[in-house]
Amino acid sequence: MQGSDTVRLNERPIMVSRVAEITGYSKGYVYQLVSQQKIPFHKRGGAGTKAAVRFYESEINDWMKNGWGFSPAQDDIQSEAARLIGEMR
């Protein structure tokens, strides 16, 4: 789910590391949500270039307030919990 094309005059884009801090997800899981288009994001760069993924904190906050944009299956919750526990060890 790419974010809206509205120009944000008073807001600077944030990187995946900040999204991970806000959501509590790992950076890898944030990128997975981007690839599945389940999180609002924006890409910079044209065809044939490696596009940089950027986010806006206001969109991430809205996405979280509105139920995170999806209802993860129990399997997804359990696998993410197991992965996070593994990272803590």
Secondary structure, 3 states (H helix, E strand, C coil): CECCCCCCCCCCCECHHHHHHHHCCCHHHHHHHHHCCCCCEEEECCCCCCCEEEECHHHHHHHHHCHHHCCCCHHHHHHHHHHHHHHHC
